[in-house]
Amino acid sequence: MYLAAAVQLNATSNTERNWDQLTTLVGRAAKYGASFVASPENTNFLGPHDLKAKIAEPLSGETVQRYQELANKHDIHLLIGSVNERSDESTRCYNTSVLLGPNGDLLASYRKMHLFDVDLSEDVHFLETTTTVPGDTPVVVETVLGRIGLSICYDLRFPQLYQRLRDDGAELIAVPSAFTMTTGQAHWHALLRARAIETQCFVVAPGQYGHHDDAGLRNSYGHSIIVDPWGAVIGQSPDGPGLALAEIDLERMRSIRRSMPITEHRRL
């Protein structure tokens, strides 16, 4: 059993402000005893979207190096929900999660597969494909804390990805996000609880909160939560920057899987 923390941020184009906010909350989570700390999508930058590719770096760049030092400083597993990773295209980058070990080693990275191209209303109109190259590879990584499956935000609406993560051995699934206010109010809790129930995994879902300086394109819902394999919300952040904290008990997960072995019952 160990303590997990989902960090809720209000990121903007001011990368130093974002860094200060993150380091404060990660330090607080570490003081509470968290062994696994996860931040939201767009941890380093959530501003004008045409700048994402311009300031993108390789994962060996200074931005990820700072996060590696932070993980090492607090002796934690640190998931940076996503950074803008440089691609071969000049106008588009990858939206990439980075999992770091307690000594700062890069344990795994995951490029967001499903991109948010929607036109729901004047308030929810967004084309992520104009600035982002989609990934194509699901990722589950073995750690001393258990097997962690990686996903990002809009991936949440595609249950086949989560079934693949479960099939690949995931015990905890991370869903760092920047859900809009409109879609978050309607679907955030329902989708996260469904993914936890379907996969019988713990789900750690850190989110962005509030308005960002991206020309009014996004007002993020927040409500960072941690869900257990039975679908119960066991940790939730209040409004504003903060933390959701909960114990991850893998023996409880195993007990649930033994009592309801859904993977053995699956016919398709």
C-alpha positions in Angstrom: 0.0 0.0 0.0 1.3 3.5 -0.8 0.0 7.1 -1.1 -0.7 8.6 -4.5 -1.3 12.3 -5.2 -3.0 13.9 -8.2 -1.7 17.5 -8.7 -4.3 20.0 -9.9 -2.8 23.0 -11.7 -3.8 26.2 -13.4 -1.1 26.4 -16.1 -0.6 29.3 -18.5 2.0 30.4 -21.0 4.2 31.5 -18.1 6.4 28.5 -17.8 8.2 29.7 -14.7 4.8 30.3 -12.9 3.8 26.8 -13.9 7.1 25.4 -12.5 6.7 27.3 -9.2 3.1 26.0 -8.9 4.1 22.4 -9.6 7.1 22.4 -7.3 5.1 23.7 -4.4 2.4 21.1 -4.8 4.8 18.2 -5.5 6.7 19.2 -2.4 3.5 19.3 -0.4 2.5 15.8 -1.7 5.9 14.4 -0.8 5.6 15.8 2.8 2.3 14.0 3.1 4.2 10.8 2.2 3.1 10.3 -1.4 5.3 7.8 -3.3 3.5 8.4 -6.7 2.7 12.0 -7.8 1.0 12.8 -11.1 0.5 16.2 -12.7 -2.0 17.2 -15.4 -1.9 17.4 -19.2 0.1 20.5 -20.4 2.0 20.8 -17.1 4.7 23.0 -18.6 2.6 25.2 -21.0 -1.1 25.9 -21.5 -1.2 29.1 -23.6 -1.5 30.1 -27.2 -1.6 26.9 -29.1 0.5 28.0 -32.1 3.4 28.4 -29.7 3.4 24.8 -28.5 5.5 23.5 -31.4 7.8 26.6 -31.4 8.9 26.0 -27.8 8.8 22.2 -27.9 11.9 20.3 -26.8 13.1 16.7 -27.0 12.7 14.7 -23.9 16.4 15.1 -23.3 15.9 18.9 -23.0 16.0 21.3 -20.1 12.3 21.0 -19.2 12.3 17.3 -18.6 15.7 17.6 -16.9 14.1 19.9 -14.3 11.4 17.4 -13.7 14.0 14.7 -13.2 15.7 16.7 -10.6 12.4 17.3 -8.9 11.6 13.5 -8.7 15.1 12.9 -7.4 14.9 15.7 -4.8 11.7 14.2 -3.3 12.5 10.5 -3.9 9.2 9.9 -5.7 7.8 8.4 -8.8 6.7 11.5 -10.7 4.4 11.4 -13.7 4.5 14.7 -15.7 1.0 14.5 -17.3 2.3 15.9 -20.5 4.8 18.2 -22.1 5.1 19.4 -25.7 7.7 17.1 -27.2 9.5 18.1 -30.4 8.5 16.2 -33.5 9.9 16.2 -37.0 7.3 18.7 -38.1 7.9 22.4 -37.6 4.3 23.3 -36.7 3.3 20.3 -34.7 4.6 18.5 -31.6 3.8 15.4 -29.6 1.7 15.7 -26.4 3.7 13.4 -24.2 3.5 12.0 -20.7 6.8 11.3 -18.9 7.2 8.9 -16.0 10.2 9.4 -13.8 11.7 7.2 -11.1 12.8 8.3 -7.6 16.4 8.8 -8.9 15.2 10.9 -11.8 15.5 8.2 -14.4 13.1 8.3 -17.4 11.1 5.1 -16.9 8.6 5.6 -19.8 7.0 8.1 -22.1 3.6 8.0 -23.9 2.5 10.1 -26.8 -1.2 11.0 -26.7 -3.0 8.8 -29.3 -6.5 10.3 -29.5 -6.6 14.0 -30.4 -9.3 16.4 -29.4 -11.0 17.7 -32.6 -14.5 18.9 -31.6 -17.0 21.6 -32.5 -19.6 21.3 -29.7 -20.4 25.0 -29.3 -18.9 28.4 -29.3 -17.3 27.6 -26.0 -16.1 24.2 -27.0 -14.4 24.4 -30.4 -10.9 23.0 -30.6 -8.7 21.2 -33.2 -5.8 19.6 -31.5 -4.5 18.0 -34.7 -3.4 21.5 -36.0 -0.7 21.6 -33.3 -0.2 17.9 -32.3 1.1 14.7 -33.9 -0.8 11.6 -32.6 1.1 8.8 -31.0 0.5 5.2 -31.9 1.7 3.0 -29.1 0.0 2.1 -25.8 2.4 2.0 -22.8 2.4 0.0 -19.6 5.5 0.2 -17.4 6.6 -2.1 -14.6 7.6 -0.2 -11.4 8.2 -1.1 -7.8 4.7 0.5 -7.1 3.0 -1.8 -9.6 2.3 -1.8 -13.3 1.3 1.7 -14.5 -0.6 2.3 -17.7 -0.4 5.7 -19.4 -3.1 7.7 -21.2 -3.9 11.4 -21.7 -7.2 13.3 -21.5 -9.3 12.6 -24.7 -8.0 9.0 -24.6 -10.5 8.6 -21.8 -13.4 8.3 -24.4 -11.9 5.3 -26.1 -12.4 2.2 -23.8 -10.5 -0.1 -26.1 -7.3 1.6 -25.2 -7.9 0.9 -21.5 -8.8 -2.7 -22.2 -5.5 -2.9 -24.0 -3.7 -1.4 -21.0 -5.4 -4.0 -18.7 -4.5 -6.8 -21.1 -0.9 -5.6 -21.0 -0.9 -5.9 -17.2 -1.9 -2.4 -15.9 -2.8 -2.2 -12.2 -3.0 1.6 -12.0 -3.9 3.8 -14.9 -3.0 7.5 -15.1 -5.3 9.9 -17.0 -3.7 13.4 -16.8 -6.1 15.8 -18.4 -7.3 19.3 -19.2 -11.0 18.6 -19.6 -13.2 21.5 -20.6 -15.8 22.8 -18.2 -18.6 21.7 -20.5 -17.4 18.2 -21.1 -16.1 17.8 -17.6 -19.4 18.7 -15.9 -21.2 16.1 -18.1 -18.7 13.2 -18.4 -15.5 13.4 -16.3 -16.6 11.4 -13.2 -18.7 9.0 -15.2 -15.9 8.1 -17.7 -13.2 7.8 -15.0 -15.3 5.6 -12.8 -16.3 3.5 -15.9 -12.7 3.0 -16.9 -11.8 1.9 -13.4 -14.7 -0.5 -13.2 -14.1 -2.0 -16.6 -10.3 -2.6 -16.1 -10.5 -3.2 -12.3 -7.6 -0.8 -12.0 -6.9 2.2 -9.8 -7.3 5.4 -11.8 -5.3 8.5 -11.0 -6.6 11.5 -12.9 -4.9 14.9 -12.3 -6.5 17.8 -14.1 -6.1 21.4 -15.1 -8.4 24.0 -13.5 -9.8 27.3 -14.5 -9.0 29.8 -17.3 -5.8 29.8 -19.3 -4.3 32.5 -21.5 -5.0 30.6 -24.7 -7.3 33.2 -26.3 -10.3 31.9 -24.4 -10.2 28.4 -26.0 -10.2 26.6 -22.7 -11.8 26.8 -19.2 -10.7 23.6 -17.5 -12.9 21.6 -15.2 -10.5 20.5 -12.5 -11.9 18.0 -10.1 -8.8 15.9 -10.0 -9.7 12.5 -8.6 -8.5 9.0 -7.7 -10.8 6.1 -8.3 -10.4 2.5 -6.9 -11.0 -0.7 -8.9 -14.6 -0.9 -7.6 -15.4 2.5 -9.1 -15.4 4.4 -5.8 -13.9 7.9 -5.8 -11.4 7.7 -2.9 -9.6 11.1 -3.4 -10.7 14.4 -4.9 -9.2 17.9 -5.2 -11.2 21.1 -4.3 -11.4 24.0 -6.8 -8.2 25.7 -7.6 -4.6 24.4 -7.5 -4.3 21.6 -5.0 -4.0 17.9 -4.4 -6.1 14.7 -4.5 -4.7 12.1 -2.2 -5.5 8.4 -1.7 -4.0 5.1 -0.7 -3.3 2.6 -3.5 -3.9 -0.9 -2.1 -3.0 -3.4 -4.8 -4.2 -6.3 -2.6 -7.7 -4.8 -2.7 -7.4 -4.7 -6.5 -6.4 -8.4 -6.6 -9.3 -9.3 -4.3 -11.7 -7.6 -6.6 -10.3 -9.3 -9.6 -10.4 -12.7 -7.9 -14.0 -12.3 -6.8 -15.1 -11.0 -10.3 -12.7 -12.4 -12.9 -14.1 -10.4 -15.8 -11.1 -11.0 -18.1 -11.7 -14.8 -17.9 -15.4 -14.2 -18.8 -14.8 -12.0 -21.8 -15.9 -13.6 -25.1 -14.8 -10.8 -27.5 
